[in-house]
Amino acid sequence: MSDRPLAGQHAHYEHYSPRMARRLDAFYGRVDERLNERVARHVAGESVLDVGCGFGSLVEHLRRRGSRATGLDLLEPCVAA
C-alpha cells in the first residue's frame, strides 16, 4: 500500500490515526467517496454547513467540487482533522 492517498481521497492524513488512514485507503474510503458524491448532487447554492461533520470527508469533497463548505463537530479529534 502506498503512503500517499488515492485520487479523490483524503490528503491531510497527518490528522488521522494510522488505523483511520488505512481505513480511508481501503474499501471504506471508496464507499465514503460514493456517498459523498450522492449527497453533493443535492446541494443547492455555494455555501454549505455540515453540522456533525465527523472527520470532514463530505466537507472536503464539497470543497473539491467548488462549494464553500464548513464543517462543525463537537469531538476534538474531528475538529483537528
ABEGO torsion letter per residue (X at the ends): XBABBBBGBBABAAABBAAAAAAAABAAAAAAAAAAAAAAAABBEABBBBBGAEAGAAAAAAAAAGBBBBBBBABAAAAAX
